[in-house]
Amino acid sequence: MTIKKQPLYDFITPKFIKDCINKGIIYQQDIATEVKRLNGGTCSASTINGYMKKFGLVPDKPTGKIYKGIDIKEVQETYGLLKPYQLSPLPAVISSKIQYYNEDMVLMISDLQIGALDTDDGFDPVPEATIKGYVDTLLTNLIQRYTETDLNLATERFHLFLLGDIVDGELIYPAQSTIDMSSQMRLAIRMILRIIEVLQQIADEVHVYSVAGNHGRVSFRSHKVSNWDNAVFDTIDLVYEDSDQVFVHLDNHDVVKIAKIGKWKFLYTHGHLIRGMVDRKKLKDKTQDWFFSVGEFDASLFGHWHTVHWFDINGKPALINGCAYKSEYIRKQIGGVETLGMIMFKVGDNRPVEWLEILDIK
C-alpha cells in the first residue's frame, strides 16, 4: 500500500492530536512517529511542539504529556495564582554601619516578561511565584552587596532604569502563552514597587526612568504609546507623584530617551529598534544616528537581547542588560545564551561607568 503524503499543515490537525491522546500517544516524539507512520516523510518532536502551541495544547513541565487544551483560568485557580502571597522578608540595611557613600548608582531592569507561561523549562503553571522569587533573589543580592563586612555602602542617588518588556504582553507573537493582562499588570506594579522600596532603604533619593519594550504592545495596529509597559510606568508615576524621595522622570513615552546623571548623559531604549542579533556594528550605526537625532550622550543602556554585553562604541560604553526569561526561541533570535541577571553599576567622576556587576536572579 502506497502512502499518499500530505503537507504537514493539512495532516496535523487538532483532531489528529486529540485522537493520538485518546489512544494513549501522549509524548511529542511518539506523536511525530505516528505522523511518519501514517503520512510518510519526516516529522520531529519540535515540529509537533510547534503545532501544540499553535492549537493551544501545552506540554506539561514535569512529564512532557499534552493537556487537552489549557484553560488559563482553571490553571490559575488550581495553583492559587490569583491569591495574594506574602513577599519573603529581605535583610535590612543597618544605617549605623554605613561607612561610605556612592553619589550615583544605576540599576537596570528589563525583560522580566511577567506572565509568560511557556518557558525554556516547559509549561510554568506558577509564573507569579517564579517572578516573585527572581525579584526577591535580585534584591537580596543587591542588599548583601551593600552590607558586606568590608563594604558598608549607601548611595546619595539610586537611578532605576526600567528598560522595557516588564510584562510579556498578550497575543503579540505566534503561539504566545501568558496569563491575562490584568494579572500581568498587577504583578508588574507590585514587583516594581518592591524594587523601589528596597532602593529607598539604601539611597537618599531614588530616580526612576522608563521606556517601553516590544512585548507590551497592545497590538501591531495600535499607537506606539499604547503599550502595557507604559501603563505600569504611569501607575508608578501616580504612586510617587507627591514623594520627596522617589522621583519618576516620565515627561513622555518616547522609545529613545536621554537622562543626565551628574555630568554624564545616558541614552536609554529597549533595543527592539535595532533588528536581529546584537553586534557592535549595528549598535554603532544606530547610536550614531541617535547622537544626531535625539541628542549627545556619553553612554547607552539597552535591554531586549537577554544577554549581558559591554560594547565600546567610539569610546562610549554601551551596556546590554540580562533578563528573567529563557526560551529556545529567544536564543535563536539573539544568537547566544541568556544572562539571568540584571546590571548594577556606579557612575564615576572620570567615566560614566566606573564599575559594573551583574546581580543574579536565580
Stockholm file with secondary structure:
# STOCKHOLM 1.0

chainA/1-362         MTIKKQPLYDFITPKFIKDCINKGIIYQQDIATEVKRLNGGTCSASTINGYMKKFGLVPDKPTGKIYKGIDIKEVQETYGLLKPYQLSPLPAVISSKIQYYNEDMVLMISDLQIGALDTDDGFDPVPEATIKGYVDTLLTNLIQRYTETDLNLATERFHLFLLGDIVDGELIYPAQSTIDMSSQMRLAIRMILRIIEVLQQIADEVHVYSVAGNHGRVSFRSHKVSNWDNAVFDTIDLVYEDSDQVFVHLDNHDVVKIAKIGKWKFLYTHGHLIRGMVDRKKLKDKTQDWFFSVGEFDASLFGHWHTVHWFDINGKPALINGCAYKSEYIRKQIGGVETLGMIMFKVGDNRPVEWLEILDIK
#=GR chainA/1-362 SS CCCCCCCHHHHCCHHHHHHHHHTTCCSHHHHHHHHHHHHCSCCCHHHHHHHHHHHTCCBCTTTCCBCSSCCHHHHHHHHTTTSCCCCCCCCCCCGGGCCEEEEEEEEEECCCCBTBCEETTEECSCHHHHHHHHHHHHHHHHHHHHEETTEEEEEEEEEEEECSCSBCCSSSSTTCCBCCHHHHHHHHHHHHHHHHHHHHHHEEEEEEEECCCSTTBSCTTSCTTCBHHHHHHHHHHHHTTTCSSEEEECSCCCSEEEEEETTEEEEEECSTTSCSSCCHHHHHHHHHHHHHHTCCCSEEEECSSSSCEEEEETTEEEEECCBSCCCHHHHHHHTSCCCBEEEEEECCSSSSCCEEEEEECC
#=GC SS_cons         CCCCCCCHHHHCCHHHHHHHHHTTCCSHHHHHHHHHHHHCSCCCHHHHHHHHHHHTCCBCTTTCCBCSSCCHHHHHHHHTTTSCCCCCCCCCCCGGGCCEEEEEEEEEECCCCBTBCEETTEECSCHHHHHHHHHHHHHHHHHHHHEETTEEEEEEEEEEEECSCSBCCSSSSTTCCBCCHHHHHHHHHHHHHHHHHHHHHHEEEEEEEECCCSTTBSCTTSCTTCBHHHHHHHHHHHHTTTCSSEEEECSCCCSEEEEEETTEEEEEECSTTSCSSCCHHHHHHHHHHHHHHTCCCSEEEECSSSSCEEEEETTEEEEECCBSCCCHHHHHHHTSCCCBEEEEEECCSSSSCCEEEEEECC
//
